[in-house]
Structure formats: structure tokens, C-alpha cells
Amino acid sequence: MHYTVIPRYSGPRTVPVFFEIAATGTNPDASTGLSFSQAVPTSVYSPRPGWKNLGTVRDSRNGKIMSTGATR
């Protein structure tokens, strides 16, 4: 099994908009096994606004993008 996960961001944010996930596998007889590629959004559900992507959230008070800066 070989897989990659690549975060994709929107500008200077620290939270990605989505992850690109890809995997490939090889069967015991060396034939190609599992193989897929998919984008997985960083979304959460909130009863008030519905689905929100954490990588595109803006501060409702001033409209500025959120989750920027160092992650230490």
C-alpha cells in the first residue's frame, strides 16, 4: 500500500480547505489492487449555518479570514 495525503489551502490560512487523498495497492500476485483518489473537505455541521468548511471561515463580526498565522 502506498498512499499520499496533501492538504490544500485557501491563501494564508492554517486550516486546509480539503485534503487530497490517494492510495494504490498491489495484490500478492503483483497485480494492481486497491486504487483510489478523493478530495475530502474539512467541513463540520452546525445547526445554525449548516455545513461550514473550516478552511474558508470568516469572522462574522468583521469579515476577516480566520485561522491564519503560526501553528506552534
CORMO-V40887 format. One record per residue. RES is the residue in one small letter. SS is DSSP state (@ for helix, = for strand, . for the rest). PSI is psi as a letter, one per 40 degrees, with the letter a starting at -180 (NA if undefined). OMEGA is omega in whole degrees, 0 to 359 (none if undefined). Layout:
((RES | SS | PSI | OMEGA) (RES | SS | PSI | OMEGA))
//
This chain:
((m | . | h | 174) (h | = | h | 180) (y | = | i | 175) (t | = | i | 175) (v | = | h | 182) (i | = | h | 176) (p | = | i | 178) (r | = | h | 186) (y | . | i | 174) (s | . | g | 180) (g | . | a | 187) (p | . | f | 183) (r | = | i | 177) (t | . | e | 178) (v | . | h | 180) (p | . | i | 176) (v | . | d | 176) (f | = | i | 175) (f | = | h | 171) (e | = | h | 181) (i | = | h | 178) (a | = | i | 179) (a | = | i | 174) (t | = | i | 180) (g | = | i | 178) (t | = | h | 178) (n | . | i | 179) (p | . | d | 180) (d | . | e | 178) (a | . | e | 175) (s | . | i | 180) (t | = | h | 178) (g | = | b | 180) (l | = | h | 176) (s | = | h | 177) (f | = | i | 176) (s | = | h | 184) (q | = | i | 173) (a | = | h | 181) (v | = | h | 182) (p | = | i | 177) (t | . | g | 184) (s | = | i | 175) (v | = | i | 179) (y | = | h | 175) (s | = | h | 181) (p | . | d | 184) (r | . | d | 182) (p | . | e | 185) (g | = | a | 181) (w | = | h | 178) (k | = | h | 176) (n | = | h | 184) (l | @ | d | 180) (g | @ | e | 180) (t | @ | e | 184) (v | . | h | 175) (r | = | i | 177) (d | . | h | 183) (s | . | e | 181) (r | . | d | 185) (n | . | e | 178) (g | . | e | 180) (k | . | i | 178) (i | = | i | 181) (m | . | i | 179) (s | . | g | 175) (t | = | i | 177) (g | . | a | 183) (a | . | i | 179) (t | . | e | 181) (r | . | NA | none))
//
